[in-house]
Amino acid sequence: MTAKTDPFGAAGQLSLFGVGEERLQAPAQSFSPDPDAIRRRLRTLLDTVRRATTMPWSERDARMWRTVFPNMANWLPQAEADALRLQFRRELERLEAA
């Protein structure tokens, strides 16, 4: 690496991460959630609403789960995801009618 000169004529600081081909690269990140963990979480939420006689969450949290639950289900096989979404939606409708 070569020292660079700043506008005031002083030697500049070397790059902490290198330059050009020597530059430190960010690690490649790959994230795929564990379908079994997703399945357990969704079933726990579904059990929560099935056992409830009134909405178990605040209005804000209920809105959040209404959005998050179907999106989490996207990580599961299509038929299973559709079935869980339908069951969750029906339970929420039941609680809202109560």
Residue, then its C-alpha position, 0 to 999 in steps of 0.5 A: m500500500t502506498a501512503k496518500t497525501d491529504p490536502f494539507g500535505a501530510a501523509g494520509q492514513l492507510s486503509l484499514f481494509g486494504v485497497g483494490e484486490e487486497r481489500l477485505q471483503a464482507p463475508a457472504q451471508s446466506f439465511s434460510p430459516d429452519p422450517d421446523a422452527i418456523r412450523r413450531r412457532l406458527r403452531t404455538l401462535l395458532d394454539t394461543v388463538r385456539r385456546a383464547t376466548t377473547m383476543p390474546w393480544s393488544e390491537r397493535d400486536a393482533r395487526m402485527w400477527r395478522t401480517v407476520f403469520p402469513n409471511m412466516a408461513n411462506w417458508l413452509p411447503q405451499a399446502e401446509a402454509d395455506a392450511l395454517r394461514l386459513q386456520f389462523r385467519r378463521e380463529l382471528e375471525r372467531l375472536e373478533a366476533a366474540 
